[in-house]
Amino acid sequence: FCFQRHTVILFQVCLGAEAEDKFHMVEVEGLTYDGKTTKVPLAVLKPSVLPSVSHLGGFEITPPVTFRLQSGSGPVYISGQHFINSDEDDDEYVFIFIYLFI
């Protein structure tokens, strides 16, 4: 039996050029260490003040996760990486670049 660890690391959240000049809040929903569902604001953006956040400090989440535009109309783009690691070989990773549009 091979156990795989999945990790999503986020790099940047940014508004599209056509986003209205109002607040756009992106939240992420995932599981806590004890398996309970939790929702956390990921970014609150406004084109005239803060159109993007690119230093998320290696924000890591364990899938499955849901990204939701809680307020505003977007568009919002999210970029990051999905890492898959097998417990049989800690030196072998699969890297998948992710680009989401909400």
N, C-alpha and C positions, 0 to 999 in steps of 0.2 A: 504494500500500500504506500503510495507516494502522496505526501501532503504538500500542497502548494500554498505559498503565502502571496497574497495580492496586496499591493500598496499603490495608492494614487497620490502623486505629488503634484501640487498645483504651482504654476509659475506666474501666471498673469490673468487678471480679469480686466477687461476694457469695454468701453461703450463703442458702438458703431457710430460712424460719422453722422448718421441721420437721427440719432437719439435726441429726444426732446430735452430742453434745459430744465429738467426737474430731477428729483432724487430717484434713483433706481437701486433697489436693494436685492442682492442675490443671497439666498440662504442655501445651506447644504444640510441634508438630512442623512443621518447614518446611525450606526449602532455604537453604543458605549461598550466599554470593556466587559460589562456584565450582560450584554445582549439587549439592552433597552434602547428604544428609538429616541434620538435627540435631534433637535434642529438648532443650527447656529448661524447667525449672520456671517457671511463670508466677506462681503464688500458692500459699501454704500457709495455710489458714484453719482456725480453730477457733471455734465460736460463743461460748464464754465468754471468749476472749482476743482474737481478731481475726476478726470475722464478715465483714468486707469490706475490700477494697483499692480505693481510688478515685483515687489519685494515681499512675498508672502512668507518668507522665512522657512521655505521648505515645508509648507503646510501639508501634512500627510494624513490620509484617511484610508481606512480599510474598506474595500467594497463589500457589499453593494452600497452605493450612495445615490442620492437624488439631488440635483441642482434645480432650484426653483427661483424664478423672478418674482419676489414677494411684493414689490411695488415698482411702479414705473412701467414703461412699455417696451424698453430695449431699443434696438437689439444689444445684447451683451455677448461677448466672446470670452471663453475660458480656455486657457491652454495649460498643458501639463504632461505628465508621463504616467503610464501604468506599468508597474514592475511586477513580474511574476518570477518567484524563486522557489525552487524545489528543495525540500529538506534533505534530499539525497546528495545534492551538490551545492553547497553554499556559494561556490564561485561562479555558478552559471545562472545568468539572469536573462529574461526576455524583456526587452524594452519596447513599449508601444507609445508613440507620441499621440496625445489626444488634443483635439480642438473641438470645443463644444459651442453651439450657438443656441442661445435661449432668448 
